[in-house]
Amino acid sequence: MSIQVEVDHLKFFDIKNGLRNIQIVDDKEDQKTFSRFSEASSLVQVCNRYGYLIFVNSNDGQLLLAEITPLLKSLLSGNDNDDDSQSSLKIPLSTVQQHIKSIAIPSLKQKRKQSSKTTLLLTDNEQYLAISISSNLSIYSIKDLIRNKIKALVEFEFKDQIDTIEWNKDNDRLLVTTNDDNLYICSIKESSQDLICADSVKTACWNHSNSDELYIGLAAVGNIDLISLNDIDTPIVTIEMPEELKDQDNQSRLTTLSTLL
């Protein structure tokens, strides 16, 4: 089963039953409001460790933690004798509300004049959740959220809007790129925020075979450099942008770099 989020409801696709469109909809879905999250947002995470689906209500900014087991039972209990249910199944939010925790995360609740790119990202061990929105990055303990404790473990602010975030394999540091082409590393243990490269990086990811190395996509020339945090000025390897892609605009280059990384 794959999951996607739309502005006014959570949508599932049930592959086993002929790609049924399964929606968890608000009982007052006709009362739509301005969505504070851009279409580039990633608003769903699945925490198998504790059995929760984590997603955002894009209308009011509430963080929702839904218990997976009762939620699936509700999803699979649709009336298959109804002709419409063969292609679509709508489940009122009120029928599964008792299995969903609603948490008011300050950064998500804040009203903004424009939609902001928002990303939810769990660590590999599913112990921590990073939430980035606009220029704010907050880290939460999943255990705390389940217990309705909403104080962030640590928060970071940036000069420009956050574009991408990525946890390292040790679950204690985050790579952050911003719209002004800056690259940062944020340490959870040390609550530190270090600028690694300024005005030059479009996208980046960890080298998971070496926790002190990064792949970075360069904004100006479109190349990819493998660098060591011990000597960021001397690339270990440079992967040049193919000739046929050098004439692309910046957005197309960014798409290509993100695919390669």
C-alpha positions, 0 to 999 in steps of 0.5 A: 500500500502506498500513501500520498497526502492531498490538501484536504484529506489523507489518501491510500491506494489499495493495490491488492483490491484493484487500486481502490482509492481509499480516503480518510476525510474530514467530516467538514471537508467542504469547509476548506481553508488555505493550505500553509504547505507547498506542493513540494512538501513531504507530510507523511512518515510511517513509524513501524517501531512504535506502530504509528502513521505520522502525518500533517493536517494541511488545513490546520497544521496539526501533527497527527499520530494514527495507530496503524493496526486499528487504522488498517482494520477501519480501512479494510472494513469497507463494504465491498458489496457496494459498487462504488467501493470497488473503486473508491472508499471514504472513511469519515475521520470521526470513525477513527478519531479515537485512534489518532493523537492530534498534536499542536506543533508550534512551527506547523501551527504558525500562520504564514502569508505564503505556503512553505515547503515542509518536510517530516523525516524520521531517523533510520532507528525511528526514534526521532522526527525532524520537522522542517518548515520555512526556515525552522528545523525542530527535532522531536522524540517519537516517545515524547510525541506518543506521550503528548509531550510536544517540547522539541529536543532542539531547534535550529533557525536559518537565514533562508528557507530550508530546501532539503534535510537528511539524517546520517546513519548514526541518527545524530546529525542532519544535512540541511540545504537552504534556498540560498545554496548554503549547506549546514550540518546540525548536531543533535547531541551538541545542539550545534549548527555549522555552515559547511559550504556557502552560496554553492550547494544545490543538494547534498547527501551523506556517503553512507559508507563513510560518515565523514564524507558528503556528496554535494551537487554544485550550484554553478557548474552542476558537478557532484563532488565527494568531499571529506569533512576533514578537508572540504576544500579538496574534493576526493572525487568529482563527477562532471555534469554530462555535456547534454545536460549543461545547457539545462536551466537551473531547475532542471539541473537541480532535478538531475543532481537530486536524481543522481544523489 
